[in-house]
Amino acid sequence: MSGFRRRDRTVAHGRGVESPSSKGDRGVRAGKYLVFLEIESLEARDWYFPRPGEESEEFTRFFEQHPEAAAALEKWQKLSPFGSQTNVSTDYVAVAE
């Protein structure tokens, strides 16, 4: 994600969403990036994404009202496998902390 500044990684989220990222240090994905959305609850997730692959009106409205977040999301989508055959998007539910 060369060119994706720290500020970009933290601005593109809304209510109840964090978006930390990491870079593989060694192993199969060494040198590759992991970007994930940590959403506070299933209800919050469903508020943004009612069904897999579907964005809510609230999600769209958030990015319309926050052009800096929309720009960061667009940049992230260009640098990621988002929507491609190599997209590894998965919803996980925390089972322990």
C-alpha positions as CSV (number, residue, x, y, z in Angstrom):
1,M,0.0,0.0,0.0
2,S,2.8,2.3,-0.9
3,G,1.4,5.8,-1.0
4,F,-1.4,5.1,1.4
5,R,-0.6,7.5,4.2
6,R,-1.3,6.9,7.9
7,R,-4.0,9.6,7.8
8,D,-5.7,7.9,4.9
9,R,-5.9,4.7,6.9
10,T,-7.7,6.4,9.8
11,V,-10.1,8.8,8.1
12,A,-12.1,6.4,6.0
13,H,-14.5,5.1,8.7
14,G,-17.7,6.1,10.4
15,R,-19.6,5.5,13.5
16,G,-18.5,2.4,15.3
17,V,-15.8,1.5,12.9
18,E,-12.0,1.3,13.3
19,S,-9.7,0.4,10.4
20,P,-6.3,-0.7,11.6
21,S,-3.7,-2.1,9.2
22,S,-0.6,-4.3,9.3
23,K,2.2,-5.4,7.0
24,G,3.3,-9.0,6.8
25,D,6.8,-9.4,8.3
26,R,7.5,-13.0,7.4
27,G,5.6,-16.0,6.2
28,V,3.4,-16.6,3.1
29,R,2.1,-13.0,3.1
30,A,5.4,-11.3,4.0
31,G,5.4,-7.8,2.4
32,K,1.7,-7.8,1.9
33,Y,-0.8,-5.7,3.8
34,L,-3.8,-6.6,5.9
35,V,-6.5,-3.9,6.2
36,F,-9.6,-4.7,8.1
37,L,-12.6,-3.0,9.4
38,E,-13.3,-3.6,13.1
39,I,-17.0,-2.9,13.6
40,E,-18.3,-2.6,17.1
41,S,-21.3,-4.9,16.6
42,L,-23.2,-7.0,14.1
43,E,-25.9,-4.4,14.3
44,A,-23.4,-1.7,13.3
45,R,-22.1,-3.9,10.5
46,D,-25.6,-4.5,9.2
47,W,-26.3,-0.7,9.4
48,Y,-23.5,-0.1,6.9
49,F,-23.7,-3.4,5.0
50,P,-27.2,-4.9,5.2
51,R,-26.2,-8.0,3.1
52,P,-22.9,-9.2,1.7
53,G,-21.7,-7.0,-1.1
54,E,-24.4,-4.4,-0.4
55,E,-23.8,-0.9,1.0
56,S,-26.6,0.9,2.9
57,E,-27.9,4.4,2.1
58,E,-26.3,5.5,5.4
59,F,-22.9,4.2,4.1
60,T,-23.3,6.1,0.9
61,R,-24.5,9.2,2.7
62,F,-21.5,9.1,5.1
63,F,-19.1,9.2,2.1
64,E,-21.1,11.9,0.4
65,Q,-20.8,14.0,3.6
66,H,-17.1,13.2,4.2
67,P,-15.2,13.7,0.9
68,E,-11.9,13.1,2.6
69,A,-13.1,9.7,3.7
70,A,-14.4,9.0,0.2
71,A,-11.0,9.9,-1.3
72,A,-9.2,7.6,1.1
73,L,-11.7,4.7,0.4
74,E,-11.2,5.2,-3.4
75,K,-7.4,5.1,-2.9
76,W,-7.6,2.0,-0.7
77,Q,-9.9,0.2,-3.3
78,K,-7.3,0.9,-6.0
79,L,-4.5,-0.6,-3.9
80,S,-6.4,-3.6,-2.7
81,P,-7.9,-6.7,-4.3
82,F,-11.3,-5.2,-3.4
83,G,-13.9,-6.7,-5.8
84,S,-11.3,-8.9,-7.6
85,Q,-10.9,-12.6,-7.8
86,T,-8.1,-12.3,-5.1
87,N,-10.5,-10.5,-2.7
88,V,-10.3,-12.4,0.6
89,S,-13.1,-10.4,2.3
90,T,-14.6,-12.3,5.2
91,D,-16.8,-11.3,8.1
92,Y,-15.5,-12.5,11.5
93,V,-17.1,-12.5,14.9
94,A,-14.9,-12.1,18.0
95,V,-15.1,-15.2,20.1
96,A,-12.5,-14.2,22.7
97,E,-10.6,-11.1,23.7
